[in-house]
Amino acid sequence: MSKIKPSKGAPYARIVGVGGYRPTRVVPNEVILETIDSSDEWIRSRSGIVTRHWASDEETVAAMSVEASGKAIADAGIDPEQIGAVVVSTVSHFKQTPAVATEIAHRIGAGKPAAFDISAGCAGFGYGLTLAKGMIVEGSAEYVLVIGVERLSDLTDLEDRATAFLFGDGAGAVVVGPSPEPAIGPTVWGSEGDKSETIKQTVAWNDLHAGDLSTLPLDSKGEIKFPAITQEGQAVFRWAVFEMAKVAQQALDAAGIAPEDLDVFIPHQANMRIIDSMVKTLKLPEHVTVARDIESTGNTSAASIPLAMERLLATGQAKSGDTALVIGFGAGLVYAATVVTLP
């Protein structure tokens, strides 16, 4: 017989607070058109994006996260010292170590929580939410702060016609806490590593450090391009439209929720056409509110779902207690979907 005592956590977990931060600078499509041969009409028709936010030098990954976290903690009605873990999903924190989560934890006054970063691209929020749920039910934390944050403007090739218009910056955060009833459903998640080349960083950091001009991409001025995110647009679109609708349905089935029982659908804000196609494939009823934050925020990767969630609640398009399907998908290729009760 094992001598190890069993864990004593909460019976279930739920999102108890949400917060978001968008940089002050709003960038319209006209700015993007200064460096690519395209049109506002083409960008809107292909992606649904009209504007996006780009961070200033002061709006760092940590600074944006602190702002979003403060709002989420206040919304949850708890003290920062009650946070037992800080989980940050990001691909745009450029220090390999230490994790930016440790800096954020200190700046919000959380005491000495567990703090770590994860890299799961646009599915990162779902990954973090699943980890938080596990910690609370297992008993290693009473409240967990989950942050999705990106400064993708730092990883955007403004001369790449296929991606220059896509990305934006921002931070979204939620506090996950104990619940007497199920409020975060089973997570359907996974990866398809055989498709990892469809979304990737153009140049590895060690290649950039070597500085061999013969192997590195150059910009229109003949200077070495900073590493950026690139993708095979059509391949990603087909995968998202056909495969992710299946994953979303699996998440509904796992939670025992029928489409007509949903109040809200919050997919990763990658592309308006992908969102509309998923709504059609899932046969969501007209009463289901669909997040379309991409129009004014762009693709903010790990931050997109919590930012969209925060905006829906702030504008009254969704309300506390609503049942929402959330799904993130992106580089890896990775994905995560679950059904949650909104805070």
C-alpha positions as CSV (number, residue, x, y, z in Angstrom):
1,M,0.0,0.0,0.0
2,S,1.3,3.5,-0.9
3,K,2.4,5.7,2.0
4,I,1.8,8.8,0.0
5,K,-1.2,10.9,1.1
6,P,-3.8,11.7,-1.6
7,S,-4.1,15.2,-2.9
8,K,-6.9,17.4,-1.4
9,G,-8.0,20.0,-3.9
10,A,-11.3,21.5,-4.9
11,P,-13.9,19.2,-6.5
12,Y,-14.0,21.4,-9.7
13,A,-12.5,24.6,-11.1
14,R,-13.9,27.7,-12.9
15,I,-12.8,31.0,-14.3
16,V,-13.5,33.6,-11.7
17,G,-12.1,36.7,-13.3
18,V,-10.9,38.0,-16.6
19,G,-8.9,41.1,-17.7
20,G,-7.3,42.4,-20.9
21,Y,-4.9,45.0,-22.1
22,R,-4.6,46.4,-25.7
23,P,-1.7,48.7,-26.5
24,T,-2.7,52.4,-27.0
25,R,-1.5,52.6,-30.6
26,V,-4.2,51.5,-33.1
27,V,-2.8,50.6,-36.6
28,P,-5.1,50.7,-39.5
29,N,-4.6,48.7,-42.7
30,E,-3.3,51.8,-44.5
31,V,-0.1,51.6,-42.4
32,I,0.4,48.0,-43.5
33,L,-0.1,49.0,-47.1
34,E,3.0,51.2,-46.9
35,T,5.2,48.1,-47.2
36,I,3.2,45.6,-49.1
37,D,1.5,45.6,-52.5
38,S,-2.1,45.1,-51.5
39,S,-5.3,46.9,-50.7
40,D,-7.6,47.6,-47.7
41,E,-10.4,45.7,-49.5
42,W,-8.1,42.6,-50.0
43,I,-7.0,42.5,-46.4
44,R,-10.6,42.8,-45.1
45,S,-11.9,40.2,-47.5
46,R,-9.1,37.7,-46.7
47,S,-8.9,38.2,-43.0
48,G,-11.6,40.4,-41.7
49,I,-9.0,42.7,-40.1
50,V,-9.5,46.4,-40.1
51,T,-7.2,47.5,-37.3
52,R,-4.8,46.0,-34.9
53,H,-2.8,47.3,-31.8
54,W,1.0,47.6,-31.8
55,A,2.9,48.0,-28.5
56,S,5.3,50.8,-27.7
57,D,8.7,50.2,-26.2
58,E,7.2,50.7,-22.8
59,E,4.4,48.2,-23.4
60,T,6.5,45.1,-22.9
61,V,5.3,41.5,-22.6
62,A,5.6,41.9,-18.8
63,A,4.0,45.3,-18.6
64,M,1.0,44.3,-20.7
65,S,0.6,41.2,-18.6
66,V,0.7,43.1,-15.4
67,E,-2.1,45.4,-16.6
68,A,-4.3,42.5,-17.7
69,S,-3.6,40.5,-14.6
70,G,-4.5,43.4,-12.3
71,K,-7.9,43.6,-14.0
72,A,-8.5,39.9,-13.8
73,I,-7.5,39.7,-10.1
74,A,-9.8,42.7,-9.3
75,D,-12.6,41.0,-11.3
76,A,-12.1,37.8,-9.3
77,G,-12.4,39.7,-6.0
78,I,-9.3,38.2,-4.5
79,D,-5.9,39.4,-3.2
80,P,-2.8,38.9,-5.3
81,E,-1.3,36.9,-2.4
82,Q,-3.9,34.2,-3.0
83,I,-2.4,33.4,-6.4
84,G,-0.7,30.1,-6.1
85,A,0.6,29.8,-9.6
86,V,1.2,32.0,-12.6
87,V,1.2,30.4,-16.1
88,V,2.2,32.6,-19.1
89,S,1.7,31.5,-22.7
90,T,3.8,33.5,-25.1
91,V,6.1,33.1,-28.1
92,S,7.3,36.7,-28.1
93,H,9.3,36.9,-24.8
94,F,12.8,37.0,-26.1
95,K,14.7,36.0,-23.0
96,Q,15.2,32.3,-22.9
97,T,15.5,32.5,-19.2
98,P,14.2,33.5,-16.7
99,A,10.6,32.9,-17.4
100,V,8.6,36.2,-17.7
101,A,6.0,34.7,-15.4
102,T,8.4,35.2,-12.4
103,E,8.7,38.9,-13.2
104,I,4.9,39.2,-13.6
105,A,4.3,37.4,-10.3
106,H,6.6,39.8,-8.5
107,R,5.1,42.9,-10.0
108,I,1.5,42.0,-9.2
109,G,2.4,41.3,-5.6
110,A,1.6,37.6,-5.7
111,G,4.2,36.5,-3.1
112,K,6.0,33.3,-4.0
113,P,3.8,31.4,-6.4
114,A,4.9,28.8,-8.9
115,A,5.6,30.7,-12.1
116,F,6.5,29.4,-15.5
117,D,6.1,30.1,-19.3
118,I,4.7,27.7,-21.9
119,S,5.0,27.8,-25.6
120,A,2.0,26.5,-27.4
121,G,1.3,29.2,-29.9
122,C,-2.3,30.1,-30.5
123,A,-3.5,27.2,-28.4
124,G,-1.5,28.4,-25.4
125,F,-4.4,29.8,-23.5
126,G,-6.3,26.5,-23.7
127,Y,-3.1,24.7,-22.5
128,G,-2.7,27.1,-19.6
129,L,-6.3,26.8,-18.6
130,T,-6.1,23.0,-18.5
131,L,-2.9,23.1,-16.4
132,A,-4.7,25.6,-14.0
133,K,-7.7,23.3,-13.7
134,G,-5.4,20.4,-12.8
135,M,-3.6,22.4,-10.2
136,I,-6.8,23.4,-8.4
137,V,-8.4,20.0,-8.5
138,E,-5.1,18.4,-7.4
139,G,-4.7,20.9,-4.6
140,S,-1.3,22.5,-5.4
141,A,-2.9,25.9,-5.8
142,E,-6.2,27.6,-4.7
143,Y,-6.1,30.2,-7.5
144,V,-4.1,30.2,-10.7
145,L,-3.4,33.2,-13.0
146,V,-3.4,32.2,-16.6
147,I,-2.0,34.8,-19.1
148,G,-1.9,34.8,-22.8
149,V,0.4,37.6,-24.1
150,E,2.1,38.5,-27.3
151,R,4.1,41.3,-29.0
152,L,3.8,39.8,-32.4
153,S,4.7,43.1,-34.1
154,D,8.2,42.2,-33.1
155,L,7.9,39.0,-35.1
156,T,6.2,40.4,-38.2
157,D,7.9,40.8,-41.5
158,L,6.2,43.9,-42.8
159,E,7.4,43.1,-46.4
160,D,5.6,39.7,-46.4
161,R,2.4,40.2,-48.2
162,A,0.9,37.0,-46.8
163,T,1.4,37.8,-43.1
164,A,2.2,41.5,-42.6
165,F,-1.4,42.4,-41.9
166,L,-2.3,39.6,-39.6
167,F,-0.6,40.1,-36.3
168,G,-1.3,42.4,-33.3
169,D,-0.2,42.8,-29.7
170,G,-2.0,42.5,-26.4
171,A,-2.5,40.5,-23.2
172,G,-5.4,38.6,-21.8
173,A,-5.6,37.1,-18.3
174,V,-8.0,34.9,-16.3
175,V,-8.0,33.8,-12.7
176,V,-9.0,30.2,-12.2
177,G,-10.3,29.2,-8.8
178,P,-12.3,26.5,-7.0
179,S,-15.8,25.6,-7.9
180,P,-18.5,23.4,-6.3
181,E,-19.8,22.3,-9.7
182,P,-18.2,21.6,-13.1
183,A,-17.4,24.9,-14.9
184,I,-14.4,23.9,-17.1
185,G,-15.1,20.9,-19.3
186,P,-12.8,18.2,-20.4
187,T,-10.1,19.5,-22.7
188,V,-9.7,18.0,-26.2
189,W,-6.1,18.8,-27.2
190,G,-3.3,17.5,-29.2
191,S,-0.7,18.2,-31.9
192,E,0.1,17.3,-35.5
193,G,3.8,17.7,-35.7
194,D,4.0,16.4,-39.2
195,K,2.5,19.8,-40.2
196,S,4.9,21.9,-38.0
197,E,6.5,23.6,-41.1
198,T,3.2,25.3,-42.1
199,I,3.6,27.9,-39.3
200,K,7.1,28.7,-38.1
201,Q,9.8,31.2,-37.3
202,T,11.7,32.1,-40.4
203,V,15.2,32.1,-38.9
204,A,16.4,30.3,-35.7
205,W,18.1,32.5,-33.1
206,N,21.4,30.6,-33.4
207,D,21.4,31.2,-37.2
208,L,20.9,34.9,-36.6
209,H,23.7,34.9,-34.1
210,A,26.1,33.3,-36.7
211,G,25.3,36.2,-39.1
212,D,26.1,34.4,-42.3
213,L,24.5,36.6,-45.0
214,S,24.5,33.8,-47.5
215,T,21.9,31.8,-45.4
216,L,19.8,34.7,-43.9
217,P,16.9,36.5,-45.6
218,L,17.5,40.2,-46.4
219,D,15.0,43.0,-46.5
220,S,14.6,45.5,-49.4
221,K,17.5,47.5,-48.0
222,G,19.9,44.5,-48.1
223,E,19.9,44.2,-44.3
224,I,19.4,41.0,-42.4
225,K,15.8,40.5,-41.5
226,F,14.9,39.9,-37.9
227,P,13.2,36.5,-37.4
228,A,9.5,36.6,-38.2
229,I,6.5,34.3,-38.3
230,T,5.7,32.8,-41.6
231,Q,3.0,30.4,-42.7
232,E,1.6,28.5,-45.6
233,G,-1.7,30.3,-45.7
234,Q,-3.9,27.9,-47.7
235,A,-2.7,24.8,-45.8
236,V,-3.3,26.4,-42.5
237,F,-6.7,27.6,-43.6
238,R,-7.8,24.2,-44.8
239,W,-6.6,22.5,-41.6
240,A,-8.3,25.0,-39.4
241,V,-11.6,24.9,-41.2
242,F,-11.9,21.2,-41.6
243,E,-10.0,19.7,-38.7
244,M,-10.7,22.2,-35.9
245,A,-14.4,22.1,-36.4
246,K,-14.1,18.4,-35.6
247,V,-12.1,19.2,-32.4
248,A,-14.6,21.8,-31.4
249,Q,-17.4,19.2,-31.8
250,Q,-15.4,16.7,-29.7
251,A,-15.1,19.3,-26.9
252,L,-18.9,19.8,-27.0
253,D,-19.5,16.1,-26.8
254,A,-17.0,15.6,-24.0
255,A,-18.8,18.3,-22.0
256,G,-22.2,16.9,-22.8
257,I,-23.2,20.1,-24.4
258,A,-25.3,20.3,-27.6
259,P,-24.8,23.3,-30.0
260,E,-28.2,24.7,-29.0
261,D,-27.2,24.7,-25.3
262,L,-24.3,27.1,-26.1
263,D,-24.5,30.8,-25.4
264,V,-21.1,31.9,-26.7
265,F,-18.5,30.7,-29.1
266,I,-14.9,32.1,-28.6
267,P,-12.5,30.7,-31.2
268,H,-8.9,31.8,-31.7
269,Q,-9.0,35.0,-33.6
270,A,-7.0,33.9,-36.6
271,N,-9.2,34.8,-39.5
272,M,-12.8,35.9,-39.9
273,R,-13.4,33.4,-42.7
274,I,-12.2,30.5,-40.5
275,I,-14.5,31.7,-37.7
276,D,-17.5,31.9,-40.1
277,S,-16.7,28.5,-41.6
278,M,-16.5,26.9,-38.1
279,V,-19.9,28.4,-37.1
280,K,-21.4,27.0,-40.3
281,T,-19.9,23.5,-39.9
282,L,-20.8,23.3,-36.2
283,K,-24.4,24.4,-37.1
284,L,-24.4,26.9,-34.3
285,P,-27.9,28.4,-33.7
286,E,-28.4,32.2,-34.3
287,H,-28.7,32.9,-30.6
288,V,-25.1,31.9,-30.0
289,T,-22.8,35.0,-29.7
290,V,-19.7,34.6,-31.7
291,A,-16.5,36.4,-30.9
292,R,-15.2,38.4,-33.8
293,D,-12.6,40.5,-32.0
294,I,-10.1,40.0,-34.9
295,E,-11.7,42.9,-36.8
296,S,-10.1,45.4,-34.4
297,T,-7.4,43.4,-32.6
298,G,-5.9,41.2,-35.3
299,N,-4.3,37.8,-34.5
300,T,-2.8,38.0,-31.0
301,S,-2.0,34.3,-30.8
302,A,-2.1,33.2,-27.1
303,A,-3.8,36.4,-26.1
304,S,-6.7,36.2,-28.5
305,I,-9.2,34.1,-26.6
306,P,-9.0,35.9,-23.2
307,L,-9.0,39.3,-25.0
308,A,-12.1,38.3,-26.9
309,M,-13.7,36.9,-23.8
310,E,-13.0,40.1,-21.9
311,R,-14.5,42.3,-24.6
312,L,-17.7,40.2,-24.9
313,L,-18.3,40.5,-21.2
314,A,-17.4,44.2,-21.0
315,T,-19.7,45.1,-23.9
316,G,-22.6,43.0,-22.6
317,Q,-22.6,40.7,-25.6
318,A,-22.0,37.9,-23.1
319,K,-22.8,37.7,-19.5
320,S,-21.6,35.9,-16.3
321,G,-22.8,32.3,-16.2
322,D,-23.0,31.9,-20.0
323,T,-21.8,28.6,-21.4
324,A,-19.0,29.1,-23.9
325,L,-17.0,26.9,-26.3
326,V,-13.4,28.0,-26.6
327,I,-10.9,26.6,-29.1
328,G,-7.3,27.7,-29.9
329,F,-5.2,26.3,-32.7
330,G,-1.9,27.2,-34.3
331,A,1.9,26.7,-34.8
332,G,2.9,23.1,-34.0
333,L,0.4,22.4,-35.2
334,V,-1.3,22.3,-31.8
335,Y,-4.9,22.7,-30.6
336,A,-7.0,22.8,-27.4
337,A,-10.8,23.1,-27.0
338,T,-13.0,23.1,-24.0
339,V,-16.4,24.3,-22.7
340,V,-16.4,26.9,-19.9
341,T,-18.8,28.9,-17.8
342,L,-18.0,32.6,-18.2
343,P,-17.0,34.5,-15.0
